[in-house]
Amino acid sequence: MTTQRILHYNVESEPAQSVVYRISAHLDSQDRTCAWMACLNPHSYAVAKTDAEFNAALQNADWLVPDGIGIVLAGRLLNRPMTQRITGFDIFDGVMKDLDRRGGSVFFLGSTEETLAKIRQKLPQDFPNVSLAGTLSPPFKPSYDASEIEMMVEAIALAKADVLWVGMTAPKQEKWICDLRDRLDVSFVGAIGAVFDFYVGNVKRSHPIFQKTGFEWLPRLLQQPKRLWRRMFVSAPIFMWDVLSARRRGSN
């Protein structure tokens, strides 16, 4: 079994390397059926409780990774243990390294044109055997009209990339992928949000000690309190309450 049932979601329970291996196997198969990955953490869980479309998108993902120490702890409390926390950056780094070994192409959708310009400069240095098929910074707005969606889908189709990285923040990116996956001419899509900024250094990742111990959120909270306080002090308690309630009921 590669997943564990956590609060009605099937979450990956194996190490990041195993998830990357299965994504790579899908890419190797030359199957252009679009498969995709999303991240589950206490905040996304809390948002999805009141957003049916987001909930459906998370349920729809082919790989839902435990991006948060809270998900790993929940697995232990519910007797559904997971090997480790898996971040969007773990999947991005693993898939990119695999593509660099055997060749492949990627498309980046999201963030600002300035960030995408940094990606265009940095990617050939880090992954010289990966072809950058294209980049696109869509309008910064809550949702897109039909013409904007058509423009994005057409740009991706023309690029003929193997992998599409989407960094439009949750829950917009997950809804977008879920709604359009049948129209996306790529083999794999990763909803990786802030990874664009992590990769080019716009936002510094926490020290590896914080990452390994599950406290990566703490330095980020100190760096971006206005953006992240709700995640820590509203979403996390909602999530843990539901985990403890499920534990008392003996359910998932």
C-alpha positions as CSV (number, residue, x, y, z in Angstrom):
1,M,0.0,0.0,0.0
2,T,1.4,3.4,-1.0
3,T,-1.2,5.6,0.7
4,Q,-2.8,6.0,4.1
5,R,-6.4,7.3,4.6
6,I,-6.1,10.5,6.6
7,L,-9.4,12.4,7.3
8,H,-11.0,11.1,4.1
9,Y,-7.9,11.8,1.9
10,N,-5.6,9.1,0.4
11,V,-2.2,10.5,1.3
12,E,1.2,9.1,0.1
13,S,2.8,7.1,2.9
14,E,6.1,6.2,1.2
15,P,9.3,8.3,1.0
16,A,9.6,11.1,-1.5
17,Q,12.0,9.0,-3.6
18,S,9.2,6.4,-4.1
19,V,6.7,9.0,-5.2
20,V,9.3,10.5,-7.6
21,Y,10.0,6.9,-9.0
22,R,6.3,6.4,-9.7
23,I,6.0,9.8,-11.4
24,S,9.1,9.0,-13.5
25,A,7.6,5.6,-14.4
26,H,4.5,7.4,-15.7
27,L,6.7,9.8,-17.7
28,D,8.7,6.8,-19.1
29,S,5.6,5.1,-20.3
30,Q,5.1,7.9,-22.9
31,D,1.5,8.1,-21.7
32,R,0.2,11.6,-22.4
33,T,-2.7,11.1,-20.1
34,C,-2.3,13.9,-17.6
35,A,-1.5,12.7,-14.1
36,W,-1.0,15.3,-11.3
37,M,0.3,15.9,-7.8
38,A,-1.0,18.1,-5.0
39,C,0.1,18.8,-1.4
40,L,-2.0,18.3,1.7
41,N,-1.2,20.2,4.9
42,P,-3.3,21.3,7.9
43,H,-4.1,24.6,6.2
44,S,-5.2,23.1,2.9
45,Y,-7.3,20.6,4.8
46,A,-9.0,23.4,6.8
47,V,-9.7,25.5,3.6
48,A,-11.1,22.4,1.8
49,K,-13.6,21.9,4.6
50,T,-15.5,24.9,3.4
51,D,-14.6,24.8,-0.3
52,A,-16.2,21.9,-2.0
53,E,-14.4,22.5,-5.3
54,F,-11.0,22.5,-3.6
55,N,-11.9,19.3,-1.7
56,A,-12.9,17.6,-4.9
57,A,-9.6,18.7,-6.5
58,L,-7.5,17.2,-3.6
59,Q,-9.5,14.0,-3.9
60,N,-8.9,13.9,-7.6
61,A,-5.0,14.2,-7.4
62,D,-3.1,11.1,-8.5
63,W,-0.5,11.8,-5.8
64,L,-1.4,13.7,-2.6
65,V,1.7,14.2,-0.6
66,P,1.9,15.0,3.2
67,D,3.3,18.5,3.0
68,G,3.4,19.3,6.7
69,I,4.5,17.7,9.9
70,G,0.9,17.9,11.0
71,I,-0.2,15.3,8.4
72,V,2.6,12.9,9.5
73,L,1.6,13.3,13.2
74,A,-2.0,12.7,12.3
75,G,-1.0,9.5,10.6
76,R,0.7,8.3,13.8
77,L,-2.3,9.3,16.0
78,L,-4.7,7.5,13.7
79,N,-2.5,4.4,13.5
80,R,-1.8,5.1,9.8
81,P,1.9,5.8,9.9
82,M,3.8,7.6,7.1
83,T,7.5,7.4,6.4
84,Q,8.1,11.1,6.2
85,R,6.9,14.5,5.3
86,I,7.1,15.3,1.6
87,T,7.2,18.8,0.4
88,G,6.4,20.2,-3.1
89,F,10.1,21.1,-3.3
90,D,11.0,17.4,-2.7
91,I,8.9,16.4,-5.7
92,F,10.2,19.2,-7.8
93,D,13.8,18.5,-7.1
94,G,13.4,14.8,-7.5
95,V,11.6,15.0,-10.8
96,M,13.9,17.6,-12.2
97,K,17.0,15.5,-11.3
98,D,15.4,12.5,-13.0
99,L,14.6,14.5,-16.1
100,D,18.2,15.8,-16.2
101,R,19.5,12.2,-16.2
102,R,17.4,11.1,-19.1
103,G,16.3,14.2,-20.8
104,G,12.9,15.9,-20.9
105,S,11.1,19.2,-21.1
106,V,9.2,21.4,-18.6
107,F,6.8,24.4,-18.6
108,F,6.4,26.8,-15.7
109,L,3.0,28.4,-15.2
110,G,2.5,31.0,-12.5
111,S,4.3,33.6,-10.3
112,T,5.6,36.9,-11.7
113,E,7.5,37.5,-14.9
114,E,10.5,38.6,-12.8
115,T,10.5,35.2,-11.0
116,L,10.1,33.3,-14.3
117,A,13.0,35.3,-15.8
118,K,15.2,34.1,-12.8
119,I,14.0,30.5,-13.5
120,R,15.0,30.8,-17.2
121,Q,18.4,31.9,-16.1
122,K,19.0,29.4,-13.3
123,L,17.5,26.2,-14.8
124,P,20.1,25.6,-17.5
125,Q,22.8,25.8,-14.9
126,D,21.2,23.3,-12.5
127,F,19.6,21.0,-15.0
128,P,21.5,21.3,-18.3
129,N,19.8,18.3,-19.9
130,V,16.2,19.6,-19.2
131,S,14.7,21.6,-22.0
132,L,12.7,24.7,-20.8
133,A,9.7,24.5,-23.2
134,G,8.1,27.7,-21.9
135,T,7.0,29.9,-19.1
136,L,3.9,32.0,-18.6
137,S,2.8,34.4,-15.9
138,P,-1.0,34.5,-15.9
139,P,-3.0,37.5,-14.6
140,F,-3.1,37.9,-10.8
141,K,-6.8,37.4,-10.1
142,P,-9.0,35.0,-8.2
143,S,-10.3,33.3,-11.3
144,Y,-9.9,33.4,-15.1
145,D,-12.4,33.9,-17.8
146,A,-12.8,31.6,-20.8
147,S,-10.4,33.5,-23.1
148,E,-7.6,33.6,-20.4
149,I,-8.0,29.8,-19.8
150,E,-7.9,29.2,-23.6
151,M,-4.7,31.2,-23.9
152,M,-3.0,29.2,-21.1
153,V,-4.1,25.8,-22.4
154,E,-3.0,26.8,-26.0
155,A,0.4,28.0,-24.8
156,I,1.0,24.7,-22.9
157,A,-0.2,22.6,-25.9
158,L,2.2,24.5,-28.3
159,A,5.1,23.9,-25.9
160,K,4.8,20.1,-26.0
161,A,6.4,19.8,-22.5
162,D,6.6,16.6,-20.6
163,V,6.0,18.2,-17.2
164,L,4.0,21.3,-16.2
165,W,4.9,23.0,-12.9
166,V,2.1,25.2,-11.6
167,G,2.8,27.9,-9.0
168,M,-0.4,29.9,-8.6
169,T,-0.9,29.3,-4.8
170,A,-3.6,27.1,-3.2
171,P,-6.5,26.5,-3.7
172,K,-6.5,28.3,-7.1
173,Q,-3.8,26.1,-8.7
174,E,-5.4,22.8,-7.6
175,K,-8.8,23.8,-8.9
176,W,-7.3,25.0,-12.2
177,I,-5.5,21.7,-12.7
178,C,-8.5,19.6,-11.7
179,D,-10.8,21.5,-14.0
180,L,-8.5,21.4,-17.0
181,R,-6.5,18.2,-16.7
182,D,-8.3,16.6,-19.6
183,R,-7.2,19.5,-21.8
184,L,-3.6,19.7,-20.7
185,D,-1.2,18.2,-23.2
186,V,1.5,17.1,-20.7
187,S,2.2,13.8,-18.9
188,F,2.5,15.2,-15.4
189,V,1.5,18.4,-13.6
190,G,2.8,19.4,-10.2
191,A,0.9,21.9,-8.0
192,I,3.9,23.4,-6.2
193,G,2.9,26.9,-5.1
194,A,5.8,28.7,-3.4
195,V,8.4,26.4,-4.8
196,F,9.0,28.8,-7.7
197,D,10.1,31.4,-5.1
198,F,12.1,28.9,-3.1
199,Y,13.9,27.7,-6.2
200,V,15.2,31.1,-7.3
201,G,15.8,32.4,-3.8
202,N,13.0,35.0,-3.5
203,V,12.0,33.2,-0.3
204,K,14.6,31.4,1.7
205,R,13.8,27.9,2.9
206,S,14.3,27.2,6.6
207,H,17.6,25.7,7.8
208,P,17.8,21.9,7.1
209,I,17.6,21.3,10.9
210,F,14.1,22.9,10.9
211,Q,13.1,21.0,7.8
212,K,14.2,17.6,9.3
213,T,12.5,18.2,12.7
214,G,9.2,19.4,11.2
215,F,9.6,23.0,12.3
216,E,10.2,24.5,8.8
217,W,7.1,26.6,9.4
218,L,8.6,28.5,12.3
219,P,11.3,30.6,10.6
220,R,8.8,31.2,7.7
221,L,6.2,32.4,10.2
222,L,8.7,34.9,11.6
223,Q,9.6,36.0,8.1
224,Q,6.0,36.3,6.8
225,P,3.7,36.7,9.8
226,K,0.9,38.5,8.0
227,R,0.7,35.7,5.3
228,L,1.1,32.7,7.6
229,W,-0.4,33.5,10.9
230,R,-3.8,32.1,9.9
231,R,-2.2,28.8,8.9
232,M,-0.7,28.4,12.3
233,F,-3.3,29.8,14.7
234,V,-6.6,29.0,12.8
235,S,-6.1,26.2,10.4
236,A,-3.8,24.0,12.5
237,P,-6.2,23.9,15.5
238,I,-9.1,23.0,13.2
239,F,-7.1,20.2,11.7
240,M,-5.8,18.8,15.0
241,W,-9.4,18.9,16.5
242,D,-10.6,16.8,13.6
243,V,-7.7,14.4,14.0
244,L,-8.4,13.9,17.7
245,S,-12.1,13.6,17.1
246,A,-11.4,10.9,14.5
247,R,-9.1,9.1,16.9
248,R,-11.8,9.1,19.6
249,R,-14.3,7.7,17.1
250,G,-11.8,5.2,15.7
251,S,-12.5,6.4,12.2
252,N,-10.6,8.1,9.4
